[in-house]
Amino acid sequence: MPAIYKVSYVVPGEDHPGAILNSETSPHQGDVISLGSSDFEVIEVIDLVPPRGDFHYLHATLVRTTKKT
């Protein structure tokens, strides 16, 4: 079974609520993530707790890359 990454995405200083998503790949600094109709760049990824089996729990800090109207 492949690893599952449960990622908490947070956008500080924005009205965007962020998200908690499951993924089969880990986010990395510089990745671009689409949440709703907005794109965000990952600027930081932190392990929240040690992996448990195939589950990894991560926090990713994002910044908006484009303004959508």
C-alpha positions in Angstrom: 0.0 0.0 0.0 1.4 3.4 -0.9 1.9 6.1 1.7 -1.0 8.4 2.5 -0.2 12.0 3.4 -2.8 13.9 5.4 -1.8 17.5 4.8 -3.1 20.6 6.6 -2.8 23.6 4.2 -2.7 27.0 5.8 -2.7 30.4 4.1 -1.6 33.0 6.8 -2.8 36.6 6.4 -5.6 35.6 4.0 -9.3 35.1 4.3 -8.9 31.7 2.6 -9.8 28.9 5.1 -7.1 26.5 3.8 -7.8 22.8 3.7 -7.0 19.4 5.0 -6.5 16.9 2.2 -5.3 13.4 1.7 -2.6 12.8 -1.0 -0.4 10.0 -2.3 2.5 12.4 -2.7 4.1 14.7 -0.2 4.0 18.5 -0.9 7.4 20.2 -1.3 8.6 23.7 -1.1 7.9 25.4 -4.5 5.0 23.2 -5.4 1.9 25.0 -6.7 -1.4 23.8 -5.1 -4.9 24.7 -6.3 -7.5 25.2 -3.6 -10.9 26.1 -5.1 -10.3 28.7 -7.8 -7.0 30.0 -6.4 -3.4 28.8 -6.8 -0.9 28.8 -4.0 2.8 28.1 -3.6 4.1 25.9 -0.9 6.7 27.8 1.1 7.1 25.4 4.1 6.3 21.8 5.0 6.6 20.4 8.5 6.0 16.9 9.9 3.3 17.3 12.6 3.9 13.9 14.2 6.0 10.9 13.3 4.5 8.7 10.6 2.1 5.9 11.8 2.3 3.0 9.5 1.6 4.3 6.0 0.1 7.6 7.2 2.1 10.8 7.3 0.7 14.0 9.0 2.0 17.2 7.5 1.5 21.0 7.7 2.1 23.1 4.6 2.2 26.9 4.7 1.1 28.5 1.4 1.2 31.9 -0.3 -1.2 33.0 -3.1 0.4 32.9 -6.5 -2.4 34.6 -8.5 -5.5 36.6 -7.7 -8.6 35.1 -9.3 -11.8 37.2 -9.8 
